[in-house]
C-alpha cells in the first residue's frame, strides 16, 4: 500500500508557517547557528570559546525542535509549554537565546582582536583570526534573528494573540 499524501489542510499549515515571519526567522536561526558551531567545532579552540560552542549547539537544537513542532502543528503534545502557552514558550526561548548570545558575541570579538596580529600575509604560522572573525559574524547574525523573533512574538503577545503565526 503506497503512503498516503498529507491532507490539504496540513500542507496549507506547513506552507503558511514557512512563509510567515517566524518561519523565515527560525530557518535563519538554524542556518546561522549551524554556521557558528560548525565554524568553531571544525577548528582548534580553547578557553571561553567552549561557552560560545555550548550556546550555539544548545540553541541550535532547541530552535530546531521548536521549528519542527510548529511546522508539524504538534505543539499541543509538549507538556506544560504547549497549547495556549506556546507563544510564551517561544518568546521565553528567544529572549534567553538573545541574552546568552550577547556574551558569546563579546567573547568571539575579544578572541578575534587577540588574534589580529596574525592577519598579515607574512605570518606563516597557523592562525585562528579568520575562524574567530567568521564565528563573530555568525554569532551577531544569530543574535539579530533572535531579537527580531522577540520583537515579533512580543508584539503578538501584546495584542493578546495565542498563536505563533
C-alpha positions as CSV (number, residue, x, y, z in Angstrom):
1,X,0.0,0.0,0.0
2,X,1.6,3.3,-1.0
3,X,2.0,6.1,1.6
4,X,-0.9,8.5,1.6
5,X,-0.1,12.2,1.0
6,X,-0.9,14.6,3.8
7,X,-4.3,16.2,3.8
8,X,-4.6,19.6,2.1
9,X,-5.0,21.4,5.5
10,X,-1.7,20.1,6.7
11,X,0.0,21.2,3.5
12,X,-1.6,24.7,3.9
13,X,-0.4,25.0,7.5
14,X,3.1,24.0,6.6
15,X,3.2,26.5,3.7
16,X,1.6,29.1,5.9
17,X,4.3,28.7,8.6
18,X,7.2,28.5,6.2
19,X,6.0,31.8,4.6
20,X,5.4,33.5,7.9
21,X,7.9,35.9,9.6
22,X,8.6,33.5,12.4
23,X,9.1,30.6,10.0
24,X,11.7,32.6,8.0
25,X,13.5,33.7,11.1
26,X,13.5,30.2,12.5
27,X,15.1,28.9,9.3
28,X,17.7,31.7,9.5
29,X,18.4,30.9,13.2
30,X,19.0,27.3,12.3
31,X,21.3,28.2,9.4
32,X,23.3,30.8,11.2
33,X,23.5,28.7,14.4
34,X,24.8,25.8,12.4
35,X,27.3,28.0,10.7
36,X,28.5,29.2,14.1
37,X,29.0,25.9,15.8
38,X,30.5,24.2,12.7
39,X,32.9,27.1,12.2
40,X,34.1,26.7,15.8
41,X,34.0,22.9,16.1
42,X,35.9,22.4,12.8
43,X,38.9,24.2,14.2
44,X,41.1,24.1,17.3
45,X,39.5,26.2,20.1
46,X,40.2,26.7,23.8
47,X,39.1,28.5,26.9
48,X,35.9,30.6,26.8
49,X,35.1,29.6,23.3
50,X,33.7,26.4,24.9
51,X,30.9,28.6,26.2
52,X,30.2,30.0,22.7
53,X,30.0,26.5,21.4
54,X,27.7,25.4,24.2
55,X,25.3,28.4,23.5
56,X,25.4,27.7,19.7
57,X,24.7,24.0,19.9
58,X,22.1,24.3,22.7
59,X,20.0,26.9,20.9
60,X,20.5,25.3,17.6
61,X,19.0,22.1,18.9
62,X,16.2,23.9,20.8
63,X,15.4,26.1,17.8
64,X,15.3,23.0,15.5
65,X,12.8,21.4,17.9
66,X,10.6,24.5,18.1
67,X,10.7,24.8,14.3
68,X,9.6,21.2,13.6
69,X,7.0,21.2,16.4
70,X,5.4,24.3,15.0
71,X,5.9,23.2,11.4
72,X,4.1,19.9,12.0
73,X,1.5,21.6,14.3
74,X,2.4,19.3,17.2
75,X,2.9,22.0,19.9
76,X,-0.1,20.6,21.8
77,X,2.0,17.5,22.6
78,X,4.5,19.4,24.6
79,X,3.7,19.1,28.3
80,X,3.4,22.4,30.3
81,X,4.6,24.6,27.4
82,X,2.3,23.6,24.5
83,X,-1.2,24.6,23.5
84,X,-2.2,28.1,24.6
85,X,1.3,28.7,26.2
86,X,3.2,28.0,23.0
87,X,3.7,31.7,22.1
88,X,5.0,32.4,25.6
89,X,7.3,29.4,25.4
90,X,8.7,30.6,22.1
91,X,9.1,34.1,23.4
92,X,11.0,32.9,26.5
93,X,13.3,30.7,24.3
94,X,14.1,33.6,22.0
95,X,14.7,36.1,24.9
96,X,17.0,33.6,26.6
97,X,18.9,32.9,23.3
98,X,19.4,36.6,22.6
99,X,20.6,37.2,26.1
100,X,23.1,34.3,26.0
101,X,24.3,35.2,22.5
102,X,25.4,38.7,23.7
103,X,28.3,37.4,25.9
104,X,29.1,34.9,23.2
105,X,29.5,37.8,20.7
106,X,31.7,39.6,23.2
107,X,33.9,36.5,23.7
108,X,34.2,36.0,19.9
109,X,35.1,39.6,19.3
110,X,37.7,39.5,22.1
111,X,39.2,36.4,20.6
112,X,39.2,37.9,17.2
113,X,41.0,41.0,18.5
114,X,43.6,38.9,20.4
115,X,44.5,37.1,17.2
116,X,44.5,40.2,15.0
117,X,48.4,40.2,15.0
118,X,48.5,37.2,12.6
119,X,46.3,38.8,10.0
120,X,49.4,39.5,7.9
121,X,50.4,37.9,4.6
122,X,54.0,37.4,6.0
123,X,52.7,35.5,9.1
124,X,53.5,31.8,8.3
125,X,52.0,30.0,11.4
126,X,48.5,28.7,11.9
127,X,46.2,31.4,13.0
128,X,42.5,31.4,14.2
129,X,41.9,35.0,13.3
130,X,39.6,34.3,10.3
131,X,37.8,31.5,12.2
132,X,37.1,33.8,15.1
133,X,36.0,36.5,12.7
134,X,33.6,34.2,10.9
135,X,32.3,33.0,14.2
136,X,31.8,36.5,15.4
137,X,29.7,37.3,12.3
138,X,27.6,34.2,12.7
139,X,27.0,35.0,16.4
140,X,25.9,38.5,15.6
141,X,23.6,37.2,12.9
142,X,22.1,34.7,15.3
143,X,21.5,37.3,17.9
144,X,19.9,39.7,15.5
145,X,17.5,37.0,14.3
146,X,16.6,36.0,17.8
147,X,16.0,39.7,18.7
148,X,13.7,40.0,15.6
149,X,11.7,37.0,16.8
150,X,11.4,38.5,20.3
151,X,10.0,41.7,18.8
152,X,7.6,39.8,16.6
153,X,6.4,37.5,19.3
154,X,6.2,40.3,21.9
155,X,4.0,42.2,19.5
156,X,1.7,39.2,19.1
157,X,1.6,38.7,22.8
158,X,0.8,42.3,23.5
159,X,-2.1,42.1,21.1
160,X,-3.4,39.2,23.0
161,X,-2.9,36.6,20.3
162,X,-2.2,33.0,21.3
163,X,-0.5,31.5,18.2
164,X,3.0,32.0,16.9
165,X,2.0,32.9,13.4
